[in-house]
Amino acid sequence: MRNLVAFMHMSLDGFAGGPNGELDWIAYDEELEKYAETIVNTVGAALYGRVTYHMMEFFRTVPDNPDSSEHERAHAAWIEAIPKVVVSTTLASSDWNNTSIIHEDLVTAINALKEQPGKDIVIFGSPSLTQALAQLNLVDEYQLTVSPVLLGQGIQFFAPLAEKQSLQLLSRKVFASGALGLHYQVVKS
């Protein structure tokens, strides 16, 4: 059975984006880029909310852009090939390769994805979706990179839960930038 893993860059005070969704505060450098690549290598399917999915469509333009970096090109090729699953009640269809859409019955659809063979299902960004899935106790692991910044306001990553969820630390990494890489498993009761 595959795990559902939430992968998120966040500020120390728990924000996944600035007040307007900006991400320029992330301590993203070559070291963090290599760390993120190790997480990407564990992915069998990418799970997105509608907003993040539309943001990721940027990578469809990368191959034809002469200013794209080697890293951007490699990531664009990966995104093109990987199965992409979007959770949305408003997105009717998509013409992007390997994309499917979950419109309803989220629990059944996510559990069906988990039962498929292969590598893990990873939620990229998508704080609202992650909050909904955590509330339904469907998230199995959190792969968090915490940047050394206090935003004070913005898009909150964690939301109040109906019940406490205990976590077990699987690994941690301290980056030269002061960022932290934290990998937790949800302790299922």
C-alpha positions, 0 to 999 in steps of 0.5 A: 500500500502506498503512503500519502505524503504531504511535501511542503515548504513552510515558514517557521510560523507555519505559513505555506505562502505569503499573504498573496501566495508569494513563495520568495521567502523560501530558503531555496538554494542548491542544497535544498534543491538536491534535498527536494530531488530526493523526495521527488524520487519517491513519487509515484503520483503527484497530487494537487489542489486546483490552484497549485495544479494551475501554478505547476502548468508553468512547467509546460512552457519550460521546454520551449523557453531558451532561458530555462535552466537544466534543473527546470528542464529536468523537472518539466520532463518529470512532471510531464511523465508523472501521473498527476491527480487534481482534487477539484470540484470546479475543474472539469477537464485537463488536456495535460498528459497523465492528468486525472481529476477527483471531483467527489468522494475524496476518501474513496478516491484517495484510498483507491490511489493508495491501494495501487502498486508503486511509489508514494502519492505526494501532495505538492504544496496545496495547503487547503487540500492537505488540510482537508486530507489531514482532517480525514486522517488520510495523510500518512507522512509529512515531508516539511522544509522549514525556512528560517523566516517568520511571515506573520501572515499568509496562507496557513499550512496547518488548520485545526483538527477534530482530533489530535494526530501524533507524529513520529520523527523519521529523519531531520536535516539542517541546511547551511541556510538555516532551513530544516528538513523534517520527515514525520510519519503519522502514528495511526491508532 
